[in-house]
Amino acid sequence: MPEKVVIIGSGPAGWTAAIYAARANLQPLVFEGAITEENQIKGTLPLGQLNLTTEVENYPGFPEGDSREYLRTALPPAVQPYLAQANKPQPSPGINGPELMALMRQQAINFGTRVITEDILRVDLQRYPFILVPSDTADQAERPPVEALTVIIATGARANYLGLPSEDQFKNRGVSACAVCDGALPRFRNKPLVVVGGGDSAVEEATYLTKFASQVYMVHRRDELRASKIMQGRALANPKITMKWNRALQEVLGNESDGVTGARLASTVDKETEEVASSGVFLAIGHTPNTDFLRGQVELDKAGYIRWTVPQRTYTSVEGVFAAGDVADSYYRQAVTAAGTGCMAALDAERWLAARGEH
């Protein structure tokens, strides 16, 4: 018997889609991703990018306060993140990333969502019902391929990093790939910050950070920005932005108690290096959508994001297949917008099924 709705992915978009689909009695099945070393390296473990974030100040409904008692009553003991420190004073913004994702997952399960902790390796969307091949069937037949009447793809996009050991060491302690997510945090206010990149996104990140930082250093490998002319003008005219031309990030500097304290920059034209004091290093060198497993099954844009084919809908180029969250959104990339499109995808799937007599 084919599944009515299969959701691939387990970030805010995936769990919101599951909540709405489950409340519509569609018995959704979620493939949340496998817990593997490869996924850890790529940043594609279950619960999405938000699970790799500490403070979350901008998700509606979680103002500053102690959320620990609510977490104890809402989540089973086995999945209560960070609660080992519950008796220690914590300057909490109200919720952190792992806690918020655990709550979303539990809410979906409470309504009857079934969860499989595996990846989907490949799909066949050219036949109907659709065929999805989970990761543990790649070399063995322990679980047969899954048939689905509708599919919601919510596999997200991962931020690109340089791969420096020091970069990984200080993630969430001053190293970030999202200025809008993290720029307003206390650790960055009235402090010098570094932005690495030279495109439109880098200029947008640097400009946004000038609202909070005392100074923003833009580090670019060349002597000219790749950003559009209007964006270049915006950066060069901002008195709070200092350009570091022909420079590359060589090492993030910091310590255990303070996190990031600076950055070592290496010249791209000679052997010189320099160090700048900084409380944060923001990588703005792009994102990679997690669409490799689709292998031409749905239409993608030139950057690899799934293309929505109907305005204000989550429809893809294949009828009955919907996309939600950052896998189809290269612009906003926020938890709340991902959750919103997860809701939209579930409603689109429900109505698509109803139009075909499936309830």
GUDRENPA-585243 format. One record per residue (C-alpha): residue in one letter; x, y, z negated. Coordinates in steps of 0.001 Angstrom, whole numbers, plus 524288, in hexadecimal, padded with zeros to 5 digits. Last residue first. Example, Ala and Ser with C-alpha at 12.3 -4.5 7.8 and 13.67 -1.06 7.14 Angstrom:
s835667FBDC7E41C;a8300C7EE6C7E188;
//
This chain:
h7DF9F82C067F897;e7E2A182882806BF;g7D82982BE9810D7;r7E1538322281AA5;a7DE0E84028816C3;a7DFBE83BD3808B3;l7EDB38377A80B7A;w7F176844AE8113B;r7EA8B84B81805FA;e7F239843EB7FBC8;a7FF0F845B38031B;d7FD1C8546D80459;l7F966855487F5F4;a8059684DB27F224;a80E0E856077FB17;m80882862B27F5A0;c80B3185E9D7E79A;g8192085B2D7EB36;t819D98683C7F258;g8171C86F1A7E585;a820CF866C27DE02;a82B7786A867E79D;t827BB878CF7E62C;v828B7877A17D750;a835B3870977D7B5;q83BC087AAF7E0BA;r8421D878BF7EE0F;y83C5A885147F433;y84224884E7801EA;s846898777980694;d8395687152803C7;a835FF8643F80A1C;v83E9685B2C801F4;d83DB1865B27F776;g82FE9862297F39E;a8258685A977FADE;a82465853308079F;f818A084C0880D27;v8172883FF481597;g8096683C27819CD;e80B10841A48276E;v819698420982B2A;s81F1F84F5A82ED1;t81DD98537A820A8;y812138590881989;t814478607080CE1;r80A4286ACB8105C;q80A988799E8100E;p80E0487A2E81E99;v80DC986CD882546;t81A4386618829DE;w822568664581D6D;r8303886354821A5;i8383C85A1D8194E;y845708602E81639;g8515C85B9A81DD1;a857AF868CD82056;k853348690982E99;d845268667982A83;l8401E858B18289D;e8356C8513582FB5;v831E18444282992;q837338368282BC3;g8445783B46830D0;r84C6E833DC826F6;l84377835DA81B2C;f84D7D8306E811A0;d8567B83C03813D4;t84C23845B780F3C;n8518284A5D80241;p852DB858A480604;t860B885E00804F2;h8624A86B4A7FEA6;g86AE0876EA801BF;i877C487D097FE02;a872CE885FB7F35B;l87A53880C67E7A8;f878D2889687DBAB;v8841388A6D7D210;g880EE8901E7C4C4;s886EB896F57B928;s8919889D167C15C;a89F608A2347BFC7;v8A6BF8A1F17CC97;e8B30E89A3D7CF62;e8BBB989BF67DB2B;t8C2F08932B7E48D;e8CCB0895F87EF5C;k8D15488B937F8D7;d8CD788927C8056D;v8C1BF8945A80E73;t8B6F588CDC80748;s8BAA3892F47FA45;a8B77588AFD7EE40;l8ADE088F4C7E3CE;r8AE3B88B0A7D5A6;a8A15888D487CECC;g89D77892147C163;t897FA88F4C7B3EE;v88E8A884387B6D5;g88A1587C737AAFA;d88C58883A779E38;s88EC7878A87946F;e8941386E2179D7B;n89D05876E27A555;g89D1A87E1E7B220;l8A32C880337BF77;v89D0587BD07CC36;e8A7A6878347D5CE;q8ABE387AFD7E3C1;l8A0898833E7E864;a8A45A8887E7F5AB;r8A9028960C7F97E;n8AAA489D088064F;w8A2748A87D80188;k89ED58AA6A7F344;m893F18B4527F4A8;t88F8B8BBEE7E8BF;i880E98BD377E6B0;k87BFF8C6937DC2E;p87D058D2937E4DF;n873D88CC697EEEB;a876AF8D1FC7FC5C;l87EBB8C661800F7;a8744B8BCAE7FCDC;r868DD8C3988033F;g8708F8C66E80F78;q873DD8B823810EF;m8657B8B4B380F58;i861A38BE0681A3E;k86C648B8C1822ED;s8686B8AA97820E8;a8711E8A2AD817FF;r87DAA89C6281CC3;l8859B8A616814D1;e8929D8AB0E819D9;d8A08F8A9508150A;r89F1389A9B813AE;r89EAD890BB80892;h894B58986E800C6;v893E789B2D7F238;m889D28A5477EE2F;y88D5B8AADB7E0D9;v8819A8AFE17D959;q883128BA047CE95;s87BDC8BD6B7C1FF;a872298B2AA7C4FD;f863708B2FF7C2FD;k85CD98B9CA7CE7B;t869858B80F7D625;l8663D8A9847D654;y85B9D8AB8B7E07B;t8650E8B23A7E9BB;a86EFD8A7457E845;e864CC89CB17EAAC;e85F1D8A3B87F688;v86CC38A6107FBF5;a8700F897B27FA22;s863538937D8008C;d865F489C3980C44;g8733A8961B80E73;g8808C8986180864;g8820D88F147FCFC;v886E788E1D7EF01;v8808F897327E512;v8886489AF27D8F9;l8830A8A1B47CCDB;p887698ACA27C3C5;k87F388AD977B751;n873FE8B6997B39A;r86AB98AB0C7B302;f8703989DFA7B79C;r870008960E7AAF4;p862AE89BC77A789;l85BE4895107B302;a8568989E497BD5F;g85EBE898947C855;d85A8B88A847C63D;c84F65886D37CF44;v85019892AB7D843;a85EDB891477D912;c85E40883117DD18;a86A7487AE27DF86;s86FD587BBA7D1CB;v87CA387ACE7CA56;g87C34881A47BD1F;r879C5876737B3E4;n86F7986FB07BC22;k87A5B86A027C48F;f8875686C927BDAA;q88E4D85F9E7BFA4;d888D885DE67CD67;e88F2286A7F7D207;s89B98867177CAAA;p89C8A85A557D24D;l89AFE861DF7DF13;g8916885BFC7E8D5;l88E34868887F003;y87FC6867E07ECDB;n873DA8671D7F59E;a866C8867957EEC2;r85E0E85BD27F083;a8511485BFE7F77B;g84440855D97F381;t83F4D847F47F551;a830E984B8C7F55C;i82BA0843D7800E9;i81D23840F37FF34;v818D4834D980692;t80B1A830BF80A80;l805168238C80DD9;a810E381C798086D;e8171880F1E80A6C;v8227980B7A801AD;p82D91802D880645;p82E957F60B7FEEF;r835697F5877F1C0;e83FA47EB397EF10;a842DA7E99C7FD8A;q8515F7EC1F7FD35;d85B467F4E2803BD;a853B5801978051F;t8481F7FD007FD10;d84D32802DB7F061;s84D818105A7F681;p83F1A8111E7F9CD;v83A6480FE6807F6;l82E628181680B34;i824F38143D8161D;f819C181D1B81A33;p80C618172081C42;y80D4481A078275F;r81918819B583043;q8225F824938344B;l825168285F82632;d82ED381D8082419;v836BE820EE81827;r8447781F2181309;l84C0181DF08066C;i84152821A47FCD5;d8485C822D57EFF8;e844E281B0D7E3D9;t83F8681D9E7D649;i8318F819707D93E;v826AF821347D2C2;r8181981ED47D215;t80F6082A9D7CFBB;g803F2827BE7C6C0;f8001B834F77C13D;n80970833A87B5B1;i81442830377BF40;a8131183D7F7C5EB;q8136C8447F7B8D6;q81F4183C767B4C2;r826D1840777C0DA;m8238C84ECA7BF07;l8277684E407B0A9;a8345A847837B3B9;m8370E851F47BDFD;l834CA85CF17B446;e83D568566D7AA09;p8486D853ED7B394;g84831862257B825;n847408693D7AB31;i83B6C86E9B7A419;g837A087A0179B6C;p843248831379DA2;s849E387BCD79289;p853AF881F878944;q85581875127822C;p85683872C377396;k8598E8644E77160;n84ED685AF576D60;a84AF4857CC77B55;q858B48547F77FB1;a855B78463C7825F;l849BD84B8778966;y851B584F0D79576;p84916846E379E5B;q83D6B83F3F7991C;v83C21833DA7A281;a83D328283779943;p8354D82F0E78E9F;p8291E82FCA79743;l8264283DDA79B38;a81B3A8471B797B9;t81BBA84660788D8;r82A58847FC7873D;l82B0A851D17925B;y820E385A4878BA3;e828EF85A5377F2E;r8353285E09786AF;s82FA9869B478E20;d835B1873F378542;g833108813878AFB;e83556889EB796B8;p82A54889047A085;f8274F87C467A79F;g81ABF87DE57AF58;p82067882EF7BC08;y82DDF87DDD7C00C;n8374B889627BF8C;e83F86887207B36B;v84506879917B5FA;e851B2877787AE75;t8596D86B217B1A7;t8590F866F27BFD0;l85CA7859977C55E;n84EBF854837C3B3;l84A4E8601C7CBB4;q851C185A9A7D749;g8490B84EB57D855;l8428C845C77CE83;p84979839767D371;l8579D83AF27D7F5;t85AB4842917E44E;g8667384A957E00F;k86F2A844DE7EAA5;i878D583F437E0D7;q86DE483A187D846;n866FC834507E404;e8734C82CEE7E7C9;e87564828557D9DB;t867CC8227A7D9C2;i85B14824D17D27C;a85193822D77DDB5;g8474882C657E231;e839BA830137DD49;f83209827737E687;v8247082B8F7E255;l818218238A7E49D;p80B6082AFD7E460;q7FEB9824B87DFA2;l7F5E982D6A7E826;n7EC5482FCD7DD0A;a7EC1983E997DF6C;r7F2A0840877D22A;a7FD8D837C07D717;a7FF7583FD87E360;y8001384C787DBA3;i809C58474F7D1AF;a811E4840727DC25;a812FB84CC17E462;t8176A854137D852;w8215F849607D5A1;g826F6849D67E35B;a82790858A67E47B;p82DC885A957D709;g838548508A7DA42;s835FC8420E7DBF7;g8372B83E407EA2E;i82FC4835C17F3CA;i82128835CF7F128;v818ED82A937F63E;v80A5B82CE37F790;k7FFAC8232A7FB20;e808658173D7F9A4;p8060F80CF5803FF;m800008000080000;
//
